[in-house]
Amino acid sequence: MFWIIPLAVLVLFELIADVLAKEWSLRNYPLILATAALLGYLIANTSWLIALRYGSGLARGAIVFSVASAILATGVGLLVYKEQLSFIQIIGAMLGIVALILIFWE
């Protein structure tokens, strides 16, 4: 399960890049934020290649990445940017957590 390390790096740098992209959109588009966001996405996708190489599998890896990054981005959106979720969206996030549990259940 070595693939989990590069997948965690993928999720982390995707989250960092998403926050930088959000800040870019809020702060009159400073070029440094856009450049930093793109660099974060580059590092994230390089980690994705490594995770695939070490056995994450396309299906399993994509689900873990998608759900984990969505849950973390949701947390940042709620806590830092004071965004709101509807009841149905909260249920969707909870189902994502259930999906992660089921993916790792062996």
Wavefront OBJ file of the C-alpha trace (Angstrom):
o trace
v 0.000 0.000 0.000
v 2.925 2.357 -0.680
v 0.669 4.100 -3.222
v -1.223 5.782 -0.373
v 1.720 8.145 0.287
v 1.839 9.734 -3.179
v -1.959 9.765 -3.181
v -1.914 11.723 0.099
v 0.602 14.142 -1.465
v -1.758 14.453 -4.432
v -4.686 15.353 -2.186
v -2.589 17.807 -0.145
v -1.213 19.695 -3.155
v -4.610 19.677 -4.863
v -6.055 21.308 -1.748
v -3.240 23.869 -1.613
v -3.712 24.649 -5.302
v -7.492 24.952 -4.853
v -7.024 27.450 -2.005
v -4.530 29.455 -4.071
v -6.961 29.449 -7.004
v -9.773 30.642 -4.712
v -7.535 33.416 -3.367
v -6.602 34.347 -6.935
v -10.290 34.702 -7.777
v -10.946 36.903 -4.726
v -7.910 39.204 -4.869
v -7.948 40.926 -8.277
v -6.127 38.071 -9.988
v -2.498 38.513 -8.847
v -0.249 36.553 -11.181
v 1.782 35.035 -8.342
v -1.299 33.247 -6.939
v -2.224 31.843 -10.343
v 1.342 30.675 -10.898
v 1.518 29.082 -7.437
v -1.834 27.348 -8.014
v -0.627 25.930 -11.326
v 2.576 24.717 -9.681
v 0.484 23.026 -6.967
v -1.599 21.270 -9.623
v 1.603 20.173 -11.392
v 3.006 18.647 -8.203
v -0.366 17.040 -7.452
v -0.607 15.394 -10.850
v 2.990 14.219 -10.700
v 2.069 12.489 -7.428
v -0.909 10.927 -9.213
v 1.439 9.355 -11.745
v 3.576 7.946 -8.936
v 0.501 6.585 -7.112
v -0.590 4.818 -10.303
v 2.901 3.399 -10.783
v 2.883 1.936 -7.260
v -0.479 0.241 -7.545
v -3.283 2.594 -6.574
v -5.244 1.474 -9.592
v -7.165 3.933 -11.727
v -10.598 3.171 -10.264
v -9.651 2.924 -6.600
v -7.138 5.776 -6.759
v -9.543 8.084 -8.547
v -12.279 7.461 -5.983
v -9.950 7.996 -3.028
v -8.506 11.163 -4.577
v -11.864 12.605 -5.592
v -13.646 11.977 -2.322
v -10.732 12.911 -0.044
v -10.016 16.151 -1.897
v -13.724 17.010 -1.998
v -14.125 16.441 1.753
v -11.034 18.521 2.590
v -12.000 21.305 0.171
v -15.486 21.324 1.684
v -13.969 21.726 5.136
v -11.819 24.644 3.979
v -14.789 26.225 2.221
v -16.918 25.970 5.344
v -14.301 26.977 7.912
v -12.163 29.525 6.069
v -14.479 31.016 3.454
v -17.727 30.671 5.437
v -19.483 28.942 2.561
v -22.759 27.112 3.186
v -23.991 23.612 2.334
v -27.580 22.510 1.964
v -28.878 19.488 3.847
v -28.703 17.381 0.672
v -25.090 18.479 0.085
v -24.199 17.455 3.641
v -25.741 14.029 2.970
v -23.633 13.825 -0.209
v -20.453 14.585 1.745
v -21.371 11.915 4.296
v -21.913 9.396 1.490
v -18.436 10.288 0.226
v -16.999 9.368 3.607
v -18.909 6.072 3.493
v -17.447 5.482 0.014
v -13.912 5.901 1.390
v -14.616 3.446 4.180
v -15.958 0.890 1.700
v -13.002 1.346 -0.692
v -10.535 0.475 2.072
v -12.656 -2.338 3.556
v -10.979 -5.615 2.710
l 1 2 3 4 5 6 7 8 9 10 11 12 13 14 15 16 17 18 19 20 21 22 23 24 25 26 27 28 29 30 31 32 33 34 35 36 37 38 39 40 41 42 43 44 45 46 47 48 49 50 51 52 53 54 55 56 57 58 59 60 61 62 63 64 65 66 67 68 69 70 71 72 73 74 75 76 77 78 79 80 81 82 83 84 85 86 87 88 89 90 91 92 93 94 95 96 97 98 99 100 101 102 103 104 105 106
